């Protein structure tokens, strides 16, 4: 099983690079599961919007992790609750919306556990 993890996707240019290149990389390298950190994917490089999230997922990303900038866009509070493929740090205070851990199925049917923790 091949898992690709990409660090910070930053701003419009980062999202465009993913949309342009990731599908070909997945195919060429026979990647089974893709995780990216998208907490800075918003146009201005701070936070993530629902549109950014959708574009990344449509480009072949399986899971998006975040960190301390997850709440930089207030709209994230709304859509993170219903989106299982966008993780916030598990070690945020109790009551924070969203999930910090989930188990997913890869394209080949493997189970993949993704745990999102934030260090200080």
C-alpha positions as CSV (number, residue, x, y, z in Angstrom):
1,X,0.0,0.0,0.0
2,X,1.3,3.4,-1.0
3,X,0.3,6.4,1.1
4,X,1.2,10.0,0.1
5,X,1.2,12.7,2.7
6,X,1.7,16.3,1.6
7,X,2.4,19.0,4.1
8,X,0.9,22.5,4.1
9,X,-1.1,23.3,1.0
10,X,-0.9,27.1,1.1
11,X,-3.2,29.6,-0.7
12,X,-4.4,29.6,-4.3
13,X,-1.1,28.5,-5.8
14,X,-0.9,25.5,-3.5
15,X,-4.5,24.4,-4.4
16,X,-3.8,25.0,-8.1
17,X,-0.6,22.8,-7.9
18,X,-2.6,20.0,-6.3
19,X,-5.4,20.2,-8.9
20,X,-2.9,20.3,-11.8
21,X,-0.4,17.6,-10.6
22,X,-2.0,15.3,-8.0
23,X,-4.1,13.1,-10.3
24,X,-1.1,12.4,-12.5
25,X,1.1,11.6,-9.5
26,X,-1.5,9.2,-8.1
27,X,-1.7,7.4,-11.4
28,X,2.1,7.4,-12.2
29,X,3.2,6.4,-8.7
30,X,0.2,4.0,-8.0
31,X,-0.7,5.9,-4.8
32,X,-3.5,4.2,-2.8
33,X,-4.3,6.9,-0.3
34,X,-3.6,10.7,-0.1
35,X,-3.5,12.8,3.0
36,X,-2.7,16.6,2.9
37,X,-2.5,19.3,5.5
38,X,-5.0,22.0,4.3
39,X,-5.3,24.4,7.2
40,X,-3.8,27.2,5.0
41,X,-5.5,26.3,1.7
42,X,-7.7,29.4,1.6
43,X,-7.0,32.0,-1.1
44,X,-5.2,34.3,1.4
45,X,-3.2,31.4,2.9
46,X,-5.0,31.4,6.3
47,X,-7.6,28.7,7.1
48,X,-9.7,26.5,4.7
49,X,-13.0,27.1,3.0
50,X,-15.6,24.6,2.0
51,X,-14.7,25.3,-1.7
52,X,-11.0,24.6,-1.0
53,X,-11.9,21.4,0.7
54,X,-14.1,20.3,-2.2
55,X,-11.4,21.1,-4.8
56,X,-8.8,19.1,-2.9
57,X,-11.1,16.1,-2.4
58,X,-12.1,16.2,-6.1
59,X,-8.4,16.2,-7.1
60,X,-7.7,12.9,-5.4
61,X,-7.1,13.8,-1.8
62,X,-8.7,11.3,0.6
63,X,-8.2,13.1,3.9
64,X,-7.4,16.7,4.9
65,X,-5.7,17.4,8.2
66,X,-5.5,20.8,9.9
67,X,-3.8,22.5,12.8
68,X,-3.9,25.8,14.7
69,X,-5.3,27.7,11.6
70,X,-8.3,25.4,11.2
71,X,-10.7,28.1,12.5
72,X,-9.2,31.1,10.6
73,X,-12.3,31.1,8.4
74,X,-15.5,31.1,10.5
75,X,-17.4,29.1,7.9
76,X,-15.2,26.1,8.9
77,X,-17.2,25.8,12.1
78,X,-20.3,24.9,10.0
79,X,-19.0,22.5,7.4
80,X,-16.4,20.6,9.5
81,X,-19.2,19.0,11.5
82,X,-20.7,17.2,8.5
83,X,-17.4,16.5,6.6
84,X,-15.8,13.3,7.7
85,X,-12.8,13.8,5.4
86,X,-11.7,17.0,7.1
87,X,-10.0,16.4,10.4
88,X,-9.2,19.0,13.1
89,X,-6.6,18.3,15.8
90,X,-7.9,15.6,18.2
91,X,-6.2,17.4,21.1
92,X,-8.2,20.6,20.8
93,X,-10.4,21.4,23.8
94,X,-13.5,19.3,24.4
95,X,-16.5,20.5,22.5
96,X,-14.5,21.7,19.4
97,X,-16.5,20.8,16.3
98,X,-15.4,18.0,14.0
99,X,-13.3,14.9,14.5
100,X,-9.6,14.4,15.1
101,X,-9.5,10.7,14.1
102,X,-11.3,8.5,11.6
103,X,-10.9,5.2,9.8
104,X,-11.2,5.3,6.0
105,X,-11.1,2.7,3.2
106,X,-8.5,3.0,0.6
107,X,-9.3,2.5,-3.1
108,X,-8.1,-1.1,-2.8
109,X,-10.2,-1.7,0.3
110,X,-7.4,-1.3,3.0
111,X,-8.5,0.3,6.2
112,X,-6.5,3.4,7.0
113,X,-6.6,5.2,10.4
114,X,-5.7,8.9,10.4
115,X,-5.1,10.6,13.7
116,X,-4.6,14.4,13.6
117,X,-2.7,15.8,16.5
118,X,-1.2,19.3,17.0
119,X,2.0,20.0,18.8
120,X,3.0,23.2,20.6
